[in-house]
Amino acid sequence: MVAVTIRNLSDEAHRALKVRAAQHNRSAEAEMRAILEAAVRPEGRVRLGTALQEIGRKHDITNADIEALEQVRDTRPAEPMKFE
């Protein structure tokens, strides 16, 4: 886990944070974690797996289609690029 220090937080912001934490029955530290998590990981974010699943449904891709692609796929290791 990472520890974060917040410097120069105004007294008003600190009091408001403590009030908000009390309203949510959490410590001020737990409230800060919740605020930061919500800010950087919003609920409406697009997740890669969900996006790929939607693309598959939109284009009616089935497991049989994926299996067919796997059968014809080149399984040899890729050659490294040369910049000469």
N, C-alpha and C positions, 0 to 999 in steps of 0.2 A: 504494500500500500504506500501511496505517496502522501507526504505531509505538505500542507500548503499554509503559508503565513500571509495574512492580509494586513497590510500596513495602512496607516492613515485613514482608517474607517471613521467617519464622523460619529460623534456621540449619538446624534439623532438616528442614524442608520443602525447603530448597534442596539439602541433601545427598541426600534421598530422590529429588528430581527428577533430580539428576545420576546417581544409581544407575539409576533407571528409564530415563533417556536412554541410558546405556551398554548396558543390556540390550536396547534396541531399535536399537543401533548408530546413534544420532543425537546431535546436539549438544543441550545443555540447551534452547537456543532452539527448535530443531526439535521437541523433545518438548513444550514448552509450546504450540506451535502445534497439534500433534496433539491434545493434551488439550482445548484450547479448541474446536477444530473438532468433536471428538466430543461435547462438551458442548452446543454450540449447534445442531449439525446431526446429530442421532441418525439411525442407519440406518433405524429403524422409522418415521420420520416419514411422514406422508401428503403426497404430492405432488399438486398440483392436477390435472395431466394424468392421472395414474394414477387418481385419484378419479373424474374425468369418464369415463374409459374404463370403469371398473367399473360406473358408472351406466348407460352405454350398453349394455353387455353384459347387465346385469340386466334391462333393459327391452327387449331385442332391437331396439335402434335401429340401422338400417343407413345406409349412405351414401345410398341412395335416399330415406330419410326426411329426411335433412339437406338434400338437394337440393330436395325438395318444400317444405321450410320456407323455403329461400332464395328460391324462386320467388314465394311469397306474402308475403314480408317487405316491410314498408314501408321503402323506401330513402331517403325524404326525410330531410333533416337534422332533428334534433330542435329544437324551439323552446325557447329559454332560458326558465327559470322566471321568473315575475314575482312580486315580493313587495310589491305595492302594496295 
